[in-house]
Amino acid sequence: MLVDVPSLSKPTGSTCAQNASVVPTGSRRGKIVELARNGRTPKELAEEFEPTQTTISGWPKQADRDEKTSSDGPTTGGREEIRWLRKKLRQLQQEQDILAKATAQSQEGDRRRPAQIFRFIDLS
């Protein structure tokens, strides 16, 4: 069954390279997922719409996770939380490294020159 959705089609003359950062969200993405579930291949959808074939092929799987019909990976909310936690971990590791370097400098005899220690921390 083929469903034509002209309002979602790429404008004539548009190329994926021009709009590589455009990723449909919300109802547009949902409609593309529905078309994929109704038998359209990711290749067909990629030719008609902006996202790449690889991007589109993952959307139905992610939609299944979000709808709790599949448990083979994290939901979109879970993925966002994991991304946030990884970012926070990197930040804390950087802070820990800075403090460790400042402690090492202070133990090497820089106690008489606190301005240098603070300058070192600002540069890190």
HELIX and SHEET records of a PDB file:
HELIX    1   1 PRO A    6  LEU A    8  5                                   3    
HELIX    2   2 GLY A   26  ARG A   37  1                                  12    
HELIX    3   3 PRO A   42  GLU A   48  1                                   7    
HELIX    4   4 GLN A   53  ASP A   66  1                                  14    
HELIX    5   5 THR A   76  GLN A  107  1                                  32    
HELIX    6   6 ASP A  110  ARG A  112  5                                   3    
HELIX    7   7 PRO A  114  LEU A  123  1                                  10    
END                                                                             
